[in-house]
């Protein structure tokens, strides 16, 4: 995704079919773009000197208190319970560390957050040691006991979710139970209620997944929610969840860089004692960043591009991890493993040379690059390996959902390999894990896209000569990759550019645009030389698209590196509840990137963004294969079967893939 900010106005866009948030910004042009080594963060932290808090840590803020502790007074084995440290008024807590000192090992997922959620499995006493630092640098350490008593109700649900959210942020909770997939629970219903804290709109309070927006607060506040489950035989059970709503702090600008519409998420440097930890904390994803005051953004002297710091050498994994911020420790751990085990050509480490930082968050949605900070911001839904990790990633939908709902067509896409989906989607129930190899295609395509944006603004050829006294948005070359593509090999369709205003930026479609049929769209698009309609996304005030280059390189590299092809089609309108069998292909191609008219455009992008890759490889891209018009989107998955004169029925997993991957992408344009 990409985000554009210019003279008092910001427009942001995102990885294929989406676009998002508007932000007031600097009187200088700032642009952003979106899509889609070093060891564990917690272990790298050096404990500060201990200063005992006065008064002692308690459930309420006392005169002189820095923080207070909230916990369930009746924790039960096999059920979630939350431990929460809340800052008292006027204070800010940093360098949190929860260390378990007694009892069978629990997994808090992020031991450096103000709130943790754990599932004690036996009735006994557990203990934690909690250390933290206040805004004046004073250090504290406390013993925190957690006593789990015998569970009273086997029908009580478990409530899963990240136990903290910034004020105004979107988050989700999910009710589950070990027997949820059993016949006895098939007809069970759920009812959510709020039992403590400022009022929160619960939306659909009868859904197993609860979507909510945190209230605006001026100090750390606890919101407690209850889910009551009723089985078909009338039995009931209830569970509770404590959600910490974190205040953004003091000294906030009146024109924040990250606005209330798209607020920052809580993140911290993965390597707490890394050489750039302070700069990352202050300059990349802070609510204190101002849209009109560039002085609070880091210069390249304080936070250089990764490629500047390595003086042109391929960054090591250790050097990359010095630039990572996360909302949970596991995100950094998985990303580090990915770089070590799944980047054999060093493409991603080389492309990361064009960024200052990598933010991985459970509430970053959509992923994006922003040249205001020089960082990429990645949605952690692409990295999880275990169901517990997945629990900490918000299920809140992309804010651009349904931008194209009033149009009379759809344009689904998917990645395929060997006539099947390149990667499988996994249901929430039953709770299963996936291995690292299963995240390669979704994460790889996202990285190719977002890092093309970074190279667009900061191409490798410029790194050695960038002025250290400038900020990223000030230091880029006069002519960008996207500008060269626009001037030398432009696209043509004015109709598709107009539709991109609707699909990417939420403009109200005209009567003419609403009248366009799938045949009209196929005619507009099929004669042009782009590989996806997201390429037409040109923000107001700009002359050319940044998404064009990113879409070209993303699809090309997925085929060149992984042998993965991309399907793109124009179909009838997506109706509520529709499946792939309901989408009838009017026109489509598999591997459109191999079109003769598109290959020169790919070469131009590749030479600038990835100069270590020979442009001659582009000549080897497979010729595109037409999809069968008149057949459904699902029936077009197995082209080998169609060539043999038969239609292969989709398996249950393939149907689920289509539901999750195809309709989700169409809904989140």
N, C-alpha and C positions, 0 to 999 in steps of 0.2 A: 504494500500500500504506500501511497505517497501523500504527503500533506503539504499544502502550499500556503505561505503566509506572505502578504505583500501590503505595504503601506496601509496599516490600520485594518487589514482584513486578512483572514486566514481561511484557506480551504484545504481540506485534507482528503486524500484518496487512499485506496487500499488495494491489496492483492485481489486479483480477479474477482468476481463481479461486484465489487463494492466500492464505496467511497464514504468518507465521513468527515470529521468534525471541523467546525469553523472556530477560529481563535483570533482574537485581536492581537496584533504583534507590532514589533519594532518598525520604526519609520524606514528601515532598510529591508530589502527583499530577503525573506527567509523562505526556504522551500523544504518540503518533506515528502517522503514517499513511502508507500506501504504495499501490502499484498492482499498478500503471501503472499590446562595442566596444573597443577599446584595443589591438588588435594582438597579435601572437604573444608567448607568454610568454617564450620564450628571448631574444628580441631586446630585451625590456624590462629585462633584468637589467644592473645596473652592476657591472663587474668590481671585486672588492675589491683592496686593496693586496696585493702579492705577498710572501709569506714562504716562502722555500725550506724544504722539509721536511728534517729531520735525524733519522734517517738517510734516504738517498734512497729513493724508492718502489721496492719490489722485490716478488718473488713470495711472500716470507715476512715475517711481522711480526718485526722486530728490536727489541731494547730501545730504547724511546723512539719506536717507530713509531706513527703515527696510522692508517695504512692500508696495504694491500698490493694489488697488481695481479695479476689472473689473466687469462690469455689463451691461446688455442690456439697451440701452438708450430708447427703445420703447417696454417695456414689455406689453403684452396683456392678458386680462382675458381669461381663458380657455386654455392657451398655456404655455408650459414650459419656464422658464427663469432661468438663472444661476447667482449666486453671487460668486465671486471668489477672494480670497486673495492670491496674489503671493508674495513670498519672493523676495526681491531685492538681487542683486549679493552679495555673501559673507555672507548672513544671512540665518538662519534657524528658522522656526516658530513652536512653540509647544503650547500645552494646549489651543487649539482653542475652542471657545464657541460662538455659534450664539444664541441669545436670542431674540425672537420676542417681541416687546414692543407696537406695534400698528397695527390695522387692524384685520380682521377675521383670525382665526388661520390657518397657513400654516404648512405643514408637510415636513421638510427638510430631514427626515429619519436619518441623522447623523448630529447632531448639533455640532459635534466636528471635522469636516473636514474643510480643506481649501476651498473647493468648495461645494456649495449646489445647488440643483435644486428644484424649487418650482413651483406650478401652482396656481397663483392668480385667484380667481373665479369672482371677481368683479372689476370694474374700480374705483380705489381709491388709497390712499397712505398707504403703509405698512412701518413699521420701524423695524429694528433689532439693537440690541446692540452687537457688536463684541469685544471680548476680546482675547488676545493672549500674548505669552511670546516669547522673542527672545533667541538666543543661549547664551546670557550672563545673562539670568534670568530677564531681564527688562520687565515690564508688560505694556500693552497698552490696551486701551478701546476706541472704536469709535462708533458713531451712523451712521447707514447705512440705508438711505431711499430707498424704492422701489416703484416707481409709475407705476401702471398699467393703461393703457389707453384703450379706446374702441377698440375691435378687428375689423380689417378691412376686413378679409377674412374668411368666415366660412369653406372654403375648406383647410385651412392651417393644416398640420399634427402636431401632438405632437411628440416630439423626447424624447425617454426614455433611460436612462442609468446612470451609475455612473459617476458623472462629474469630476472625477480626476483619474489619473493613474500614476504610477511610470514610469520614462523613461525606454523604452525598454519593458514595460509590454504589455500584450495582453488585449484587451477589446472589447466591442461591444456596438452598439447603435441600437435602433429599432424605426422605424417610425410607427405611429398608428393614428387612428382617431375614434371618437365615432361612426361613421357610416361605419366603415371598413367592417362589416359583411353584410351590406345592398346590395341589387341588384345594386344600382347605383354605388357603389364602387367596385363591384366584378371584374371589368376589369381595375381598376385603376393601373397605373404604377408609379414607383418612380425612381428618379435619384438623387444620392448623389454627391455633389461637395465640395471641400475645398475652403474656402474663406479667411483664415488667418492662419499663422503659418508655421513652417518648413514642408516640403513636407511629406505626409503620403500616403502609398500605400493603397488605398481604396478597393482593391480586386474587388469583384462583386459589383459595384456601382449601380446596378439596383435591388438589393434585399432589401426587407423591413427590414431585419436584416443586419446591416453592421458590419463586423468583421475587426478589424484593430490592428496593432501593433504600440505602441507609439514610436516616434522618440527618439533617444538619445540626451539629452540636458544637459547642464552644469548649467543652472539656470531655475527656474520655467518659463514655457512658455505656452501660450494659443494657442490652435488649435481650429479654428471655422469651423464648418461643416454646410452645408445646404442640406436639402432634399426637392426636388420639386416633387409634386404629380400631375399627369395628369389624369383626369377622361375621360371616354369613350366619353363624349360630348365635350371634349376639354377644359373644365374648369381646371384651375390650382391653386394651393396654395403651399406655401413653409413655412418651419419652420427652425429654426437655433438652434444649440447646441454649447455651449462653453465647451471644454474639457481642463482641467488643466493637463499639463504634468509636474509632479513634479521631480525636480532634486534630485538625491540621496544624495546630500550633499557633504561636504568636508571631508578630512581625510580618504578616502576609501582605503582599502587594494588592492594591485595589484592582489591578488588571493582571491576574495570574496568567502565566504562559499556558498552563493546563487549566482550562476553564471548568466551571461547575458542571457544564454539560458533559465533559469528559475529564473527570478529576484524576489526579495521580493515584496510583496504587502504592501500598506500602512495600518498599523494597529496601535492600541493604547490600553493601558490597559482599560478594561471596567470600573473598579473602579479606577478612576484617583488618589485617595488618599489612595488606598489600601496598605497594608504593603509590597507587593512585586512589586509595580508599577514600580519603577526604574529598578529593575533587569529584569522584563519582557520586558521593553522598550529596554534595552541594550543587552540582552543575547539570545533572542529567534528568532527574525525575522528582524534583523537589517542589512542594507547593509554594515555596518562597521565590521561585523564578518568576520574573516579571516580563510582561509582553512589551513594555515600552522602555525598559532599562536594560540595555545589553550588557552592562557592567557586571551583572550577576551570572553571566554565562562565561564559561572558562575560555581563556585564550589557548592557542595551540602550544604556548610555552608551558602552561600549567597542565593541560590534558591534551597531549599531541595525538594525532592519528597513530594507530598501531603501526602503520608502515613507516612513519617518521621515527618512532622509537626503535624500530629494528633496522633503520637505515637501509631499507630496501630488501633485507633478507626475509625469507619466509618466517613468519612468526612461529615460535614454538607454542605448544599447547599451554605451557606455563605462562607465557606472555599474554596469551588470549585470556586466560582465566583471571589475570590481574585486572581485566576490564569488565568483568561480569557483575551485574546486580541481579538479585533474585528475591522473590517473595517467600520462597521456601528453599531450604538447603538442598533438597533432592533435585531441584531443577538444575543447579550448578553441577551436581554430581553426574546427572545423565548427560548434560551437554558436554562435559569433559570427556566422558566415555565415548560419546559420538565422535568427537574430534580425534580421539586416539584410535578408535577402531573402525570408523566408517568414513574416513576421508583419505583414501589411499593415494589419490592424485594431488592432495594438498590444496584442492580448489578452494575449499571454504576458508582455510587459514590464510591463503593468499588474498581472497576477496575481503576478509575481515581487516586487512591492512588499511582499508578506506574508512574505518569507523573509529570513533573515540571510545565507544562503550557498547555493551550488549546487555539489554534489560530483558529478563525472562520473568513473566508475571502470570499469576493465576487469574488476573482480571484485565490483562492487556487484550483487548478485542476491539477492532482488528489489529493485526500486526502492522507495523509501519516503520519507516525510516524518517528522521527529521533532521534537516541540516541546521536547524537552530542549535541543536546540541551535538550533531554529528553521530548520533547513536541509532542503533536499530532496537526496536521494541517487539519482542516475540511473545505470542500467545502460547502459554505452557501446555495447552491441550495437545500440542504436537509432540510432547516429550514424555508423557507419563508412561511408566512401565508396570506399575502395580495399581490395584483398585484403590489402595489407601492414598497413593499419590494423586490419582484421578479425583479423589474426594476433595482435594484442596484447590481444584481448578473450577472456577465459577462456570455454571451452565447458562448464564445470562446470554441472550442472543445478541448478535451483532446489531449495533444501533441503526444500521442501514436496512434492516429487514423490510421487505415489501415495498421498496422504492418503485419497483416496476409493476405493482399490482394492477394498475389501471391500463396497462398495455395489453395488446391482444395476441401476444406471442411469448415464447420462452426460448432461452438459448442455453441448454444444459451442456455441461462438459464433465469429463472424467479422465483419469489416467488409467491406461490399460497395459497389460503385459501378457502375452500368450493368450489373447482372446478372453482375458478375465480381468477383473479389477486389479490394479497394481498393488493395492493394499486393502485389507479388510477392516471394516468398522466393527466395533464390539459393543454389544448391548450392556447396559448397566447391571442387569441381572441375567444370569448369575455373575457374581463378581470374579473376573478372571484377570490374569496378568498377560502381558505381551513381552516379547524379547526386543532387544535393541535393534535387530535387523528390521523389525516391523515398523519402525518410525523413520527409516531411511528415506522412503519416497515422500511422505507428507512433509517431513522436516527439510529434506533436501530441496524440494521444489520451492518451499517458502524461503529458504536461505538464498537460493539462486535469484529469486525475485527481489527480495529486499536488499541484498548486497549489490545487485545491479543498480539500484537507486543510489546506494552509497558511492559506487564507482562513477555514476553519472555526475555527481557533484564533486567528488574527489578522486579522479582517475589516477591509477598508479603512476603514470608518467609525471605527475605534479608533486608527488610526496617529498622529493628531495629539495624542492625549492619553495615550499610553503613558508610564508612569513610567520614567525612564532608569536608576534604581537597581535595577530588577527584571530578572530573567531571563525569557526568553520564556515558560516554563511558568508563571511567577508572574504575568505581566502581562496575560494574556488576559481577555476579558470573562467575567462571571459566567455568562451564558447563551450557549452556542455555537449555531452554525447547526444542527448535528446534533441538539442538544437541542430546539431549536424545531421541527424537522421531526418528531422523535419525539413531541412533545407535541401538535402541531397536526394532523399528517397521518401517523399511524403506519402501519406495516404490521401484518399480523395473524398469519400462519401460524406457530404454535408448532412444527409439524413441521419446517418449513424452517429455523427458528432452531436446532433441535436438530441438524439435518444440517450446518449451518454450523460447529458445533463440531468435526465430523469433518473437513469439507473445508478449513476455514481454520486450524484449530488442532491437528489431528492426534489428536483424541479417538478412542477405540475405539468403533466403532458398536455399538449394541445389536442384539439379535436382531430386534426390530421394525424398526429402521432398515434392516437388511440385507434384510428381506423386502419393502420397498417396491418396487413395480414402476414402470416409466416412467409408466404410467397414473396411479398414485397421486401421483407427483411433479407431473405435469401438472395434476392436480386441485388440489393444495396451492398451487402457484405461480400457475397461470393465473387464479385468482380473487383474487389479492392485487394490490397496486399498487406493486410494485417492478419494475425492468427487468432484474434479474440476480440469481441466487441468492447472489452475493457480498455483496449488500446486507444479508443477514441476519447478517453476521459481527459478533457482539457478544462482546467479550472477557469472561472471568470477572471479576466485580467491577464491571462496567459495566452501565448500564441501557439504553443505546442504541448503535446502530451508527454508526461514522464512515464506513463504506464506502457506505452508502445514498446520502448526498448526493453523494459523489464519482462513483459510477456514474451517477446521474441527470444530472449536469452533463456528464460525459464524453460520453455518447451524444448528448445534446441538442446540444452544441456541435459535435460532428463532423458532425451533419446540418445545422445552421444555417450553419456556416462553410464546409463543404466539400461538402455534398450527399452525404455518405457515410452509408449506413444500416447498422444493426447487426442481424445475424441471431442469434437465440437459440432453442435447441430442447432438448427432452428426448428422449433416445434410449435404446436398449438399452445395456448395459454395454460399455465399450471393452475389448476383449481385446488381448493382446500381438500386435503385428504388424498390428493392424486398420487399415483405410483408411476413407475417408469413405463408400465404397460399402457397408461393413459396418455402418454406423450407420444404423438405420432410425428415421425421425422419428415419434414418437408425437404430439407437439404442438410447435408452434413459431411464431414470428412474425418478420417483418422489420420493423424500426422500431417496436418495442414502446413506445418512449419517447413515441409519439404517442397512446397510449391516453388517453381522456378522464379517467379516474380518476388518471392519473399526471401529467398536465399541471400541475395546481395545485401538486404537489410540486416540479416543475421550476421553476416561477415563484418559489417560496419560496427555493430554493437560489440561483437566478440573481440575485435581488434583493440577496442578502447577499454572494455571492462575486464577482459581476461587475456591480456597479450601473451601469456605463456601457452595458450591453446592455439594450435595452428588453424588458421581460417580454412585451410584445405579440407579439414574434417567436415565442414558444412556441405561440401560437394557430395559427401556420402550419406546425407540424410535421406531416408526412405521417401520415395514418391508417395504423395497422399493417396489414401484409399477412400473412395466414396462410400458413404453410408447409404443404406437402402431406403429411399423415400417410400412413404406409405406404410412402412413397418414401424413398430414401436421403438422407443429409445432402448428399452430392455432387450428386445429381440435383436437389436444391432450390436449387442456386446460380442457375440461369437461370429466373427466374419468368416471364419473357416467353415463353420456349419452352413452359413448362408450360401457360400460358394458351392457347397456340395448339394444344395437344393433342399436344405432342411433348416428348421428353426429350433435351436436348442433351448428347452425350458430353463429358466433360471432356478438355481438351487435356493434353499431357504437363506443361506448366507449371502448369495448374490442379491436376492431381493432386499435383504436388510442393508447391504452396501448401497444399493440404489436409493433406498429410502433415506439413509443417513447422508450419503455423499451428494447425490444429485439434487434432491428436493431441498436439502439444507443450503446448498450453494445458490439455488434459484431464489430462495426466500431471503437470503442475506445480501442482496445486491445493493 
